[in-house]
Amino acid sequence: MKKILITGANGLLGQKLVALLANQPDVELTATARGANRLPHTDGYTYLAMDITNRDEVLSVIGQVRPDAVIHGAAMTDVDKCELDKDACWAQNVTAVEYIVEACRATNAFLCHVSTDFIFDGAAGPYTEEAEGNPISFYGWSKYAAEKVVKHSGLRWAIARTVLVYGIAHDMSRSNIILWVKKSLEDGKTINVVTDQFRSPTLAEDLAAGCALIARQEAEGIFNISGSDVLTPYEMAIQTADYFSLDKSLIKPADGSTFRQTARRPPRTGFVIDKARTVLGYNPRSFSEGIAVLAGQL
């Protein structure tokens, strides 16, 4: 029986991890998040409230559960909000990781930490696991700093880096590119979509599967856990329109300079995922398959 504890259970990744790992005969799952459990199902796992920015709570909860592995998915991920509220960003994305590392050290737990393509400047993607970070936003810096905390922790650790996660979850506050394109085109709205950014869009179910493979195997090191395609948002929008048979002529190409965003975005990221395929047996869906999964959940 493997005891796995996850953080950020109310978020998109957290919900998919609970759906994947709850009721698995060889896993004893503890789900944690700040405040009450917002998940629609409560069977097959234990929920404990844990605010990752509260050191006492982190040490107490992880100390009580004594998990074999922790999957740390909780983070402040709104890139523009991170730029505007640096203190909150640092507290949630760096200081919290120091608390989790301390708790894992006390319980000898393996740590799988979720990171991001935004640790890169986007000058030369797609990236392998060996690429050097060079963030261009405060969010990117916070996640890069967190990776350093994990690498120098003395724990048995893995870092699961991911890109542009999309999916449908219960009670979600934020949309994703597929839902946004679908709704806009259904409403007959013209949309401007960038052609000069490259990403590997990642279905939330696939990211959850990758994190679960790492935690089950306690596979150490850095793993790129993303979708298999490198696409521009414009290409993603066109594929979405094609899937739902919507009017593609409403999708207008634009470049990133036309959008005023608080934080800078790396232009060309995307990941090479050969290592995760070979070492973990990770097998993500293509973006078109991901659209189909989403469509089935709508």
TAFENWO-V437618 format. One line per field, one symbol per residue. phi: phi as a letter, one per 20 degrees, with the letter a starting at -180 (. if undefined). burial: I if it has 24 or more other C-alpha atoms within 12 Angstrom, else O. A space follows every 50 residues. Layout:
phi: ???
burial: ???
//
This chain:
phi: .deddddmfeeffgffffgfefmfgdcddddcafmffdffddenbddcfb efedggffffffffflffbddedfaedffffffecfffgffedcggffff gfffffdlefdddecbfffdemebffdefegefafccfggffffffgfgf feemeeccddecckfcrdcfleedebgffffgfgffemefcecfddccbd gcfgffffffffffffelfeoecedbfeddcegffffffffgfeldffff edfbdgffdedfdfdffcdncedgfffffemfbfefffffgfffgfef
burial: OIIIIIIIIIIIIIIIIIIIIIOOOOIIIIIIIIOOIIIOOOOOIIIIII IIIOIOIIIIIIIOIIIIIIIIIIIIIIIOOIIOOIOIIIIIIIIIIIII IIIIIIIIIIIIIIIIIIIIIIIOIIIIIOIOIIIIIIIIIIIIIIIIII IOIOIIIIIIIIIIIIIIIIOOOOOIIIIIIIOIIOOOOOIIIIIIIIII IIIIIIIIIIIIIIIIIIIIIIIIIIIIIIIIIIIIIIIIIOIIOIIIOI IOIOOIOOOOOOIIIIIIIIIIIOIIOOOIOIIIIOIIOIIOOIOOOO
//
